[in-house]
Amino acid sequence: MKILVTGATGTVGGHVVRHLTGRGHEVRVLVRDPAGATFPADVEVVRGDLTDAEDVRRALDGVDRAFLNMADDNGAVFAQVAGEVGLGHVVLLSSFTAEHPLPSGDQNIIAARHKVGERALTEAGVPSTFLRAAGFDYNILMWAAGATDGVIRAPYPDAKLPIVHPEDIAASAAAVLLSEDPAGGVYTITGPEKLSVRDQARVLSGLNGKDFRVETMTEEEAKSSKFPEGTPDFVTTSVLETMSPAASVLDPTGGVEALTGHAPRTFGDWANENKEAF
Ligand SMILES: NC(=O)c1ccc[n+]([C@@H]2O[C@H](COP(=O)([O-])OP(=O)(O)OC[C@H]3O[C@@H](n4cnc5c(N)ncnc54)[C@H](OP(=O)(O)O)[C@@H]3O)[C@@H](O)[C@H]2O)c1
């Protein structure tokens, strides 16, 4: 079997490649810049852009199944070409926001783009599994990466979210892609427990002998300090909503365990693996 991985230079896609290699199948990656990417020797690298139909057609040539991390076109080109060539199965990296409404509804671009991506694959008739992921463990870097003074400033320090280790999303994707009869449908992929930024700061405080404390910043401060200058307000609002108390409606699910057979990794696991960032 030949499996295509998109987003392979990124966090989740990179883990997907590692989970798929050495399992007796051919693995191909589609990357925009092969010169800047390193993969195991037996991985076939195809240069291409996901928003270019001919690139996608070349990348899908001879492929049975694929992992899709959507590009800026919300997966539109990929879905169309995958439907045309009769791709056997795709696992889409989607988001919990596709099913849990946030205050700005479909004006929230994160929710909207994942809904559009899911719909595109469905309408193209591509057999699909949607992995609707909770917020990633690495999102804490948005608030904690520059906290050299030991103070983590964040707008919703007490909003508890079932954050997920990116490797568990990849492990779930790989489990579907490698199975004899891939499970279609929707899986909500979360970590094992709901943690707030304050809870995460306590975990980080045990890591490098550094103590973190948390201060609340206003949404306006978060918008002006954590996004590139000129980022439109609907974008900053969309991102912040996914981390706000409104997103706290999502509870831990058994998605990772159902697909991989193992319990999801903890935030402590992720923090330990990334402690140099703190
Ligand atoms: N952060 C969260 O809390 C969260 C929660 C749920 C879902 N998600 C979703 O998860 C995804 C992010 O996953 P991630 O962290 O693994 O991504 P990432 O590390 O940011 O990597 C993005 C990947 O997509 C590739 N890419 C982007 N545009 C492309 C194009 N036009 N053609 C080909 N490749 C392209 C990039 O390739 P290059 O190397 O060429 O740039 C890179 O490999 C997003 O869709 C996000 O909405 C995130």
The ligand as an SDF file (V2000), in Angstrom:
LIG
                    3D

 48 52  0  0  0  0  0  0  0  0999 V2000
   -3.2180   24.4550   17.2160 N   0  0  0  0  0  0  0  0  0  0  0  0
   -4.3650   23.9220   17.5880 C   0  0  0  0  0  0  0  0  0  0  0  0
   -4.7750   24.0150   18.7490 O   0  0  0  0  0  0  0  0  0  0  0  0
   -5.2240   23.1630   16.5830 C   0  0  0  0  0  0  0  0  0  0  0  0
   -6.3480   22.4870   17.0320 C   0  0  0  0  0  0  0  0  0  0  0  0
   -7.1280   21.7640   16.1110 C   0  0  0  0  0  0  0  0  0  0  0  0
   -6.7470   21.7370   14.7690 C   0  0  0  0  0  0  0  0  0  0  0  0
   -5.6450   22.4260   14.3760 N   0  0  0  0  0  0  0  0  0  0  0  0
   -5.2700   22.3880   12.9510 C   0  0  0  0  0  0  0  0  0  0  0  0
   -4.0590   21.6910   12.8200 O   0  0  0  0  0  0  0  0  0  0  0  0
   -3.3470   22.2020   11.7040 C   0  0  0  0  0  0  0  0  0  0  0  0
   -1.9420   22.5630   12.1170 C   0  0  0  0  0  0  0  0  0  0  0  0
   -1.2130   21.3600   12.3090 O   0  0  0  0  0  0  0  0  0  0  0  0
    0.3720   21.3780   12.5610 P   0  0  0  0  0  0  0  0  0  0  0  0
    0.6590   22.0950   13.8170 O   0  0  0  0  0  0  0  0  0  0  0  0
    0.8830   20.0120   12.3730 O   0  0  0  0  0  0  0  0  0  0  0  0
    0.8310   22.2790   11.3290 O   0  0  0  0  0  0  0  0  0  0  0  0
    2.1940   23.0610   11.1060 P   0  0  0  0  0  0  0  0  0  0  0  0
    3.2650   22.4900   11.9870 O   0  0  0  0  0  0  0  0  0  0  0  0
    1.8840   24.5100   11.1350 O   0  0  0  0  0  0  0  0  0  0  0  0
    2.5280   22.6300    9.6150 O   0  0  0  0  0  0  0  0  0  0  0  0
    1.7420   23.0200    8.5080 C   0  0  0  0  0  0  0  0  0  0  0  0
    2.1670   22.1190    7.3710 C   0  0  0  0  0  0  0  0  0  0  0  0
    1.3310   22.3670    6.2360 O   0  0  0  0  0  0  0  0  0  0  0  0
    2.1910   22.5640    5.1070 C   0  0  0  0  0  0  0  0  0  0  0  0
    1.5190   23.4300    4.1550 N   0  0  0  0  0  0  0  0  0  0  0  0
    0.8970   24.6030    4.4000 C   0  0  0  0  0  0  0  0  0  0  0  0
    0.4000   25.1180    3.2510 N   0  0  0  0  0  0  0  0  0  0  0  0
    0.7210   24.2460    2.2690 C   0  0  0  0  0  0  0  0  0  0  0  0
    0.5040   24.2160    0.8730 C   0  0  0  0  0  0  0  0  0  0  0  0
   -0.1480   25.2060    0.2290 N   0  0  0  0  0  0  0  0  0  0  0  0
    0.9620   23.1510    0.1740 N   0  0  0  0  0  0  0  0  0  0  0  0
    1.6340   22.1380    0.7900 C   0  0  0  0  0  0  0  0  0  0  0  0
    1.8770   22.1030    2.1210 N   0  0  0  0  0  0  0  0  0  0  0  0
    1.4290   23.1610    2.8430 C   0  0  0  0  0  0  0  0  0  0  0  0
    3.4540   23.2000    5.6790 C   0  0  0  0  0  0  0  0  0  0  0  0
    4.5010   23.0310    4.7570 O   0  0  0  0  0  0  0  0  0  0  0  0
    5.7400   24.0500    4.5930 P   0  0  0  0  0  0  0  0  0  0  0  0
    6.8930   23.3940    5.3050 O   0  0  0  0  0  0  0  0  0  0  0  0
    5.9440   24.1360    3.1380 O   0  0  0  0  0  0  0  0  0  0  0  0
    5.3270   25.3670    5.2030 O   0  0  0  0  0  0  0  0  0  0  0  0
    3.6140   22.3530    6.9460 C   0  0  0  0  0  0  0  0  0  0  0  0
    4.1980   21.1120    6.6470 O   0  0  0  0  0  0  0  0  0  0  0  0
   -4.1640   23.4040   11.1840 C   0  0  0  0  0  0  0  0  0  0  0  0
   -5.0070   22.9950   10.1260 O   0  0  0  0  0  0  0  0  0  0  0  0
   -4.9850   23.7720   12.3870 C   0  0  0  0  0  0  0  0  0  0  0  0
   -6.1480   24.4660   12.0490 O   0  0  0  0  0  0  0  0  0  0  0  0
   -4.8660   23.1250   15.2420 C   0  0  0  0  0  0  0  0  0  0  0  0
  1  2  1  0
  2  3  2  0
  2  4  1  0
  4  5  1  0
  4 48  2  0
  5  6  2  0
  6  7  1  0
  7  8  2  0
  8  9  1  0
  8 48  1  0
  9 10  1  0
  9 46  1  0
 10 11  1  0
 11 12  1  0
 11 44  1  0
 12 13  1  0
 13 14  1  0
 14 15  2  0
 14 16  1  0
 14 17  1  0
 17 18  1  0
 18 19  2  0
 18 20  1  0
 18 21  1  0
 21 22  1  0
 22 23  1  0
 23 24  1  0
 23 42  1  0
 24 25  1  0
 25 26  1  0
 25 36  1  0
 26 27  1  0
 26 35  1  0
 27 28  2  0
 28 29  1  0
 29 30  1  0
 29 35  2  0
 30 31  1  0
 30 32  2  0
 32 33  1  0
 33 34  2  0
 34 35  1  0
 36 37  1  0
 36 42  1  0
 37 38  1  0
 38 39  2  0
 38 40  1  0
 38 41  1  0
 42 43  1  0
 44 45  1  0
 44 46  1  0
 46 47  1  0
M  CHG  2   8   1  16  -1
M  END
$$$$
